[in-house]
Amino acid sequence: MTDKLIKSMRESAAMRWLVLTIVAVSMLTLYLFQEIISPLKPMLEKAYGWSSSDFGLVTGAYGWLNVFLLMLVLVGILLDKIGVRISAIFAMFIAFSGALIKWYAFKYIDPSLELGIFGLKTQVAIAGLGFSIFGVGTEYAGITVSKIIVKWFKGKEMALAMGMEMAFARLGSFLALLFAPIIVAKLSIPGNVLLGTGLLLFGMLLFIIYFFFDVKIDKQEGYSKATLTDDEKFQLSDIKLIITNKGFWYIALLCVLFYSAVFPFYKFGPDLMVNKFGIAESKAGQIPSLIPLFTILLTPVFGFFYDKKGKGASIMYLGAALIIIAHLILWVPTFNTIGFALVAIAFLGIAFSLVPSAMWASVPKIIPEKQLGTAFALIFWIQNWGLMGIPTLLGKVLDKTNPETVQKIDEARKEFAAMGLTNEQIADKMAEFKIAENISWDYSKTWLIFIVLTILSLLLAFLLKREDRIKGYGLEKPNIVQKTEEKPE
């Protein structure tokens, strides 16, 4: 009787994919908000007087609390303690709260106010704080959904399922990059942020729906924490087992280096399109938005290949090699036509499909299931150092390597502000000034940061592949476990 009940859930392909769709759409709303201001750097400079450092600070603030207060590690331990269904709802609530704070900063805080600490603007500081709280919720949701997928798809189409979930997430990024400038033109910057905040409520509703599916499958399988032995329960001592695992460190460091070469590009790529490739500001996000479009189409394909044929370590190595080519094209000053931009984006899109399609499905082969929540959290925590530090570093380096541009913009804005103009009037004047003075940003030195990151990610992919050969994790083996039929006695 129990076997029949289990088959009605986990063994039912329709139920597995329905659950995946529910949690994947929730992640779509989170990733959409994560990139809600990414293509707006030129608009933020005009409307609020932000510098490149301000923009880098806010977009890098995503990891403040996750990194410095170890919130990601704490929520990972919490996930292993309280389970996925409560964690999913709690994570979305945290993200929604942070999104509201960020919207408030754009809507109600005067951009000219100074915080008085480290020379920060009040609006920049509050927007960054909101985004950092949002980051805690998003990363908590991400590790929760990863564990949900392992729960429903282990021994089955796990890489494909993770690839599909990532495809939904990238669709959220794609929609934000493509439509945010259009929405701002129709509404406003605060209106754009509020729309993304509202979608998070829909994501929370979907996690509430998943709650009931999770309750049902635990009942069908007779799962109860009370029946678990000490060896089956997560214990704090398990953290030591995770961090002394060399394979864990290779995949975690590959993660932070690789993602740091992609996600910060969403923030600075649109501005690069304007300044290097001559794309209009209103269309600045369109070419970078093709990256998640590639991943939407290709990540499930590569995940399906990994499930059926294996070669996970090789897939990650190939992706790391391709991303070097992409950033080299974006870096070389003479490669400044739209054609070169499209080729680079194609390589980025393929690389960003290859590595994640194999990387996340490989973690359960290296780490025991009872430790997965904490392991995913530690990987995400390490990743957040890059997501926090690289955008901030890019903004600082961009300002430092363009001192004349920074000086001209600052002086012009102060001059217009002294006239008693409103923010909107200053924005119009600044737009005219930039055109008249041919103001632009030189990204050639700044982009060397991406080149270094990509070379290091290739090295880590090589080391992971070698460790798999030594330890026999099975990263090159298929994920789908073929069941052998029992012979009748």
C-alpha positions in Angstrom: 0.0 0.0 0.0 2.8 2.4 0.9 4.6 1.7 -2.4 1.4 2.6 -4.3 1.1 5.8 -2.4 4.7 6.8 -3.1 4.2 6.1 -6.8 1.3 8.5 -6.8 3.7 11.4 -5.9 7.5 11.0 -6.5 7.2 8.3 -9.0 4.6 10.2 -11.0 6.4 12.3 -13.6 3.4 14.7 -13.8 3.5 15.4 -10.1 7.3 15.9 -10.1 7.2 18.4 -12.9 4.1 20.2 -11.4 6.0 20.7 -8.2 9.0 21.9 -10.1 6.9 24.4 -12.1 5.4 25.8 -8.8 8.8 26.5 -7.2 10.5 27.5 -10.4 8.0 30.3 -11.1 8.6 31.6 -7.5 12.3 31.8 -8.3 11.5 33.6 -11.5 9.9 36.4 -9.5 13.0 36.7 -7.3 15.4 36.8 -10.2 13.3 39.4 -11.9 13.5 41.7 -8.9 17.2 40.9 -8.5 17.9 42.6 -11.9 15.1 45.2 -11.6 17.6 48.2 -11.8 20.5 46.5 -13.7 19.9 48.1 -17.1 19.1 51.5 -15.5 22.6 52.8 -14.7 22.4 55.7 -17.1 18.9 56.6 -16.0 19.9 56.5 -12.3 22.8 58.8 -13.0 20.5 61.3 -14.7 17.5 61.0 -12.3 19.4 60.8 -8.9 22.9 61.9 -9.6 24.4 58.5 -8.9 28.0 57.8 -9.6 29.4 54.5 -10.9 30.5 53.8 -7.3 26.9 54.4 -6.0 25.5 52.0 -8.6 28.2 49.4 -7.8 27.5 49.8 -4.1 23.8 49.2 -4.4 24.0 46.3 -6.8 26.8 44.8 -4.7 24.8 45.3 -1.5 23.0 42.0 -2.3 25.6 40.1 -0.3 26.1 42.5 2.6 24.1 40.6 5.2 24.7 37.2 3.6 28.5 37.6 3.8 29.3 39.8 6.8 26.6 38.6 9.2 26.8 35.0 7.9 23.1 35.0 7.3 23.4 32.6 4.4 25.2 30.0 6.6 22.6 30.5 9.3 19.6 30.0 7.0 21.3 26.9 5.5 21.5 25.4 8.9 17.9 26.5 9.6 16.8 24.8 6.4 18.4 21.5 7.4 16.7 21.9 10.8 13.1 23.0 9.9 12.8 21.6 6.4 11.9 23.0 3.0 8.3 23.9 3.2 8.5 26.4 6.1 11.8 27.7 4.8 10.4 28.5 1.3 7.6 30.7 2.7 9.9 32.4 5.3 12.5 33.1 2.6 10.0 34.8 0.3 8.8 36.9 3.2 12.3 38.1 3.9 12.9 38.9 0.2 9.6 40.8 -0.1 10.4 42.9 3.0 13.8 43.9 1.5 12.2 44.8 -1.8 9.7 47.1 0.0 12.6 49.0 1.6 14.4 49.4 -1.7 11.2 50.8 -3.3 10.8 53.2 -0.4 14.3 54.5 -0.9 13.6 55.3 -4.6 10.1 56.7 -4.0 10.5 58.8 -0.9 14.2 59.6 0.0 15.7 62.8 -1.5 18.7 61.7 -3.5 20.6 64.9 -2.4 20.6 63.9 1.3 23.9 62.8 2.8 24.0 60.0 5.4 27.0 61.4 7.1 28.7 58.0 7.2 31.6 57.2 4.8 30.3 59.9 2.5 27.3 57.8 1.5 24.1 59.2 0.2 21.0 58.3 2.3 19.1 57.0 -0.7 22.0 54.8 -1.8 22.5 53.4 1.7 18.8 52.6 2.3 18.4 51.1 -1.2 21.5 49.0 -0.5 20.1 47.9 2.9 16.8 46.8 1.3 18.6 44.9 -1.5 20.8 43.2 1.1 17.7 42.0 3.0 16.2 40.9 -0.3 19.5 39.0 -1.0 19.1 37.0 2.3 15.6 35.9 1.2 16.6 35.1 -2.3 19.6 33.0 -1.4 17.6 31.3 1.3 14.9 30.5 -1.3 17.6 29.3 -3.8 19.1 26.7 -1.5 15.6 25.7 -0.4 14.5 25.1 -4.0 17.7 23.2 -4.7 17.0 20.8 -1.8 13.3 20.5 -3.0 14.6 19.4 -6.4 16.9 16.8 -4.8 14.0 15.6 -2.7 11.7 15.0 -5.7 14.2 14.1 -8.5 17.1 12.2 -6.9 17.9 9.2 -9.0 15.8 10.7 -11.8 16.0 13.7 -14.1 17.8 15.8 -11.5 20.1 17.9 -13.7 17.2 18.5 -16.2 15.0 19.6 -13.3 17.7 21.9 -12.0 18.3 23.2 -15.5 14.6 23.9 -15.9 14.5 25.7 -12.6 17.4 27.8 -13.7 15.8 28.5 -17.0 12.8 30.0 -15.2 15.1 32.0 -13.1 17.0 33.3 -16.1 13.7 34.1 -17.7 13.1 36.5 -14.8 16.5 38.1 -15.4 15.7 38.4 -19.1 12.4 40.1 -18.5 13.9 42.6 -16.1 16.8 43.4 -18.4 14.6 43.8 -21.4 11.6 45.6 -20.0 12.9 47.6 -17.0 13.9 50.6 -19.2 10.6 50.5 -21.1 8.6 50.4 -17.8 10.6 53.3 -16.4 9.9 55.3 -19.5 6.2 54.6 -19.1 6.0 54.9 -15.3 9.1 55.8 -13.3 12.1 54.2 -11.5 10.0 53.7 -8.3 7.1 52.4 -10.3 9.4 49.8 -11.9 10.7 48.7 -8.5 7.1 48.5 -7.1 6.0 46.3 -9.9 8.8 43.8 -9.2 7.9 43.9 -5.5 4.3 43.1 -6.2 5.3 40.0 -8.2 7.1 38.7 -5.1 3.8 38.3 -3.4 2.7 36.0 -6.2 5.9 34.0 -5.7 5.0 33.7 -2.0 1.6 32.4 -2.9 3.2 29.6 -5.0 5.4 28.6 -2.1 2.3 28.4 0.1 0.8 26.0 -2.5 4.0 23.9 -2.4 3.6 23.6 1.4 0.7 21.3 1.0 2.5 19.1 -1.6 5.4 18.7 0.7 3.2 17.7 3.6 1.5 15.1 1.5 4.7 13.4 0.2 6.1 13.3 3.8 3.0 11.5 4.9 3.1 9.1 2.0 6.7 8.2 2.7 6.2 8.0 6.4 8.9 10.7 6.9 9.0 12.2 10.4 11.9 13.8 12.2 10.9 11.8 15.3 11.8 8.6 13.5 15.2 9.7 12.4 18.4 8.3 14.1 21.2 10.7 15.2 23.2 9.6 12.1 20.3 10.6 9.8 19.7 14.0 11.4 21.8 17.1 10.5 24.2 18.1 13.3 26.5 21.1 13.6 29.5 18.8 13.6 28.5 18.0 9.9 29.8 21.4 9.0 33.3 20.2 9.6 32.8 17.3 7.3 31.7 19.6 4.5 34.5 22.2 4.8 37.2 19.5 5.0 36.0 18.0 1.7 38.3 19.1 -1.1 35.7 18.5 -3.8 33.4 20.9 -2.0 36.0 23.7 -2.1 36.7 23.2 -5.8 33.0 23.4 -6.8 32.4 26.3 -4.4 35.3 28.4 -5.7 34.4 27.5 -9.3 30.9 28.8 -8.4 32.0 32.2 -7.0 34.5 32.8 -9.8 32.2 31.8 -12.6 29.1 33.6 -11.3 31.2 36.7 -10.6 32.1 36.8 -14.2 28.4 36.7 -15.3 26.0 38.4 -12.8 28.0 41.6 -12.4 27.9 41.8 -16.2 24.2 42.2 -16.0 24.8 45.4 -14.0 27.6 46.9 -16.1 27.0 45.2 -19.5 24.2 47.6 -20.5 26.4 50.6 -19.8 29.3 48.9 -21.8 26.8 48.5 -24.7 26.3 52.3 -24.6 29.9 53.4 -24.2 31.8 50.8 -26.3 29.3 49.6 -28.8 27.2 52.7 -29.3 23.8 51.3 -28.3 21.1 53.8 -27.3 20.5 54.0 -23.6 16.8 53.0 -24.0 17.9 49.8 -25.7 21.0 49.2 -23.5 19.6 46.1 -21.8 18.5 44.3 -25.0 21.7 42.7 -26.0 22.8 41.6 -22.4 19.2 40.3 -22.0 20.0 37.6 -24.6 22.3 35.8 -22.1 19.4 34.5 -20.0 17.5 33.8 -23.2 20.3 31.4 -24.2 20.2 29.8 -20.7 16.4 29.4 -20.9 16.8 27.3 -24.1 20.1 25.5 -23.4 20.4 24.8 -19.7 17.7 22.2 -19.7 19.3 20.6 -22.9 22.7 20.3 -21.2 21.1 19.1 -18.0 19.2 16.4 -20.0 22.6 15.4 -21.5 24.2 15.1 -18.0 21.3 13.0 -16.7 21.5 10.6 -19.6 25.2 10.6 -20.6 27.1 12.1 -17.6 30.3 14.1 -18.3 29.4 16.7 -15.6 33.0 17.7 -14.9 33.7 18.0 -18.6 30.7 20.2 -19.2 31.8 22.6 -16.4 35.4 22.7 -17.9 34.1 23.5 -21.4 31.8 26.3 -20.0 34.7 27.9 -18.1 36.8 27.9 -21.3 34.0 29.5 -23.4 33.5 32.4 -20.9 37.2 33.4 -21.3 36.6 33.9 -25.0 33.5 35.9 -24.3 35.1 38.4 -22.0 38.2 38.7 -24.2 35.9 39.8 -27.1 34.2 42.4 -24.8 37.6 43.6 -23.5 39.5 44.2 -26.8 39.0 47.9 -27.6 39.0 47.4 -31.4 36.2 44.8 -31.2 33.6 47.6 -30.9 30.8 46.8 -33.4 27.4 45.3 -32.6 28.5 42.1 -34.3 31.3 41.5 -31.9 28.9 42.3 -29.0 26.5 39.6 -30.2 29.2 37.0 -30.6 30.4 37.7 -27.1 26.9 37.4 -25.7 26.4 34.1 -27.5 29.6 32.7 -25.9 28.5 34.0 -22.5 25.0 32.5 -22.9 26.3 29.1 -23.9 28.9 29.1 -21.1 26.2 30.2 -18.6 24.1 27.3 -19.7 26.9 24.7 -19.5 28.4 25.3 -16.1 25.2 25.7 -13.9 23.5 22.8 -15.7 26.1 20.4 -14.3 27.4 22.2 -11.2 24.3 22.2 -9.0 23.4 18.7 -9.9 26.9 17.6 -9.0 26.8 18.8 -5.4 24.6 15.9 -4.2 27.2 13.5 -5.6 29.9 15.2 -3.4 27.8 15.9 -0.2 25.4 13.6 1.7 21.7 14.6 1.5 21.3 15.4 5.2 24.1 18.1 4.8 22.8 19.5 1.5 21.0 22.5 2.8 24.1 23.7 4.7 26.4 22.8 1.8 24.4 24.7 -0.7 24.2 27.6 1.8 28.0 27.6 2.2 28.5 27.6 -1.6 26.0 30.4 -1.9 27.8 32.3 0.9 31.1 32.0 -0.8 29.4 33.0 -4.1 28.0 36.1 -2.4 31.5 37.4 -1.7 31.8 37.7 -5.4 28.3 39.1 -6.0 28.9 41.7 -3.4 32.6 42.5 -4.0 32.9 42.4 -7.8 30.2 45.0 -8.7 31.6 47.3 -6.0 35.1 46.8 -7.3 34.0 47.4 -10.9 32.3 50.7 -9.9 35.3 51.9 -8.0 37.8 51.0 -10.8 35.6 52.5 -13.4 35.5 55.8 -11.5 39.3 55.7 -10.8 40.2 55.0 -14.4 37.9 57.7 -15.8 38.8 60.7 -13.6 38.1 63.4 -16.2 34.7 62.0 -16.9 33.9 61.8 -13.2 35.1 65.4 -12.7 33.1 66.8 -15.6 29.9 65.1 -14.5 30.3 66.2 -10.8 31.0 69.8 -11.8 28.1 70.0 -14.2 25.7 68.5 -11.7 26.8 70.9 -9.0 26.4 73.8 -11.4 22.8 72.8 -12.3 21.9 72.1 -8.7 23.1 75.6 -7.7 20.6 77.0 -10.2 17.8 75.6 -8.0 16.6 73.1 -10.6 14.5 70.1 -9.7 15.9 66.6 -10.1 14.0 66.1 -13.3 15.3 69.4 -14.7 18.8 68.5 -13.7 18.4 65.1 -15.4 17.4 66.8 -18.7 20.3 69.2 -18.4 22.7 66.4 -17.7 21.5 64.4 -20.7 22.1 67.5 -23.0 25.5 68.1 -21.3 26.7 64.5 -21.9 25.7 64.7 -25.6 27.3 68.1 -26.1 30.5 67.2 -24.3 30.6 63.7 -25.7 30.8 62.2 -22.2 31.6 58.5 -22.2 33.2 55.8 -20.0 36.3 53.8 -20.9 35.8 50.2 -19.8 39.1 48.7 -21.1 40.9 48.6 -17.8 37.9 47.8 -15.8 37.2 44.7 -17.9 40.5 43.2 -17.0 38.8 42.1 -13.7 36.5 39.8 -15.7 39.5 38.4 -17.6 41.2 37.4 -14.4 38.0 35.8 -13.0 37.5 33.7 -16.1 41.0 32.4 -16.1 40.8 31.4 -12.5 37.4 29.7 -13.1 39.0 27.5 -15.8 41.7 26.5 -13.4 39.1 25.5 -10.8 37.2 23.5 -13.3 40.3 21.6 -14.2 41.1 20.8 -10.5 37.5 19.6 -9.9 37.7 17.3 -12.9 41.0 15.9 -11.6 39.5 15.4 -8.1 36.6 13.5 -9.5 39.0 11.1 -11.1 40.8 10.6 -7.8 37.8 10.4 -5.5 35.3 8.8 -7.8 32.4 11.2 -7.1 30.8 10.1 -10.3 30.6 13.5 -11.9 31.2 12.0 -15.3 28.5 9.4 -14.7 24.7 9.8 -15.6 22.3 11.0 -12.9 19.5 8.8 -13.8 19.7 5.5 -11.9 18.6 2.6 -14.0 16.5 0.2 -11.9 17.2 -3.5 -12.4 14.2 -5.7 -12.4 14.1 -8.4 -9.7 13.9 -12.0 -11.0 11.0 -14.1 -9.6 12.2 -16.8 -7.3 
